[in-house]
Amino acid sequence: MAAGESKLRAGTTCQAVYDSVRSALADVGLADHFPHHAGHGLGISHPEAPFFVRRSSGSLVPGDVVTLEPGVYVDGIGGIRIEHNYLVTAFGFERLSNHTIALS
């Protein structure tokens, strides 16, 4: 989550957000267990642009409301997907969901 959050600001490419999340997972040997997107826009339909996916051509603009929801799935063990929602601003983001993410 922190890797994706570090990229959330207007002007950042969606590809950069995805790459940051994937890189953080690669650093701990889990990139091969990350089979989908890192998040997407929130609005009227589900899902909607912008999309944090490999080969994305979009960029963030002020006012985008997005979710980061990276997931890791290991065959024979299980998986986890975590999520927070954000408002993208010119200089960063405002987290809209403030629940605690913990395993305890």
Beta strands, then each sheet from edge to edge (+ up, - down):
strand 1: 39-41
strand 2: 48-52
strand 3: 65-68
strand 4: 71-74
strand 5: 78-81
strand 6: 84-89
strand 7: 92-95
sheet 1: 2+ 1- 3+ 6- 7+
sheet 2: 4+ 5-
end
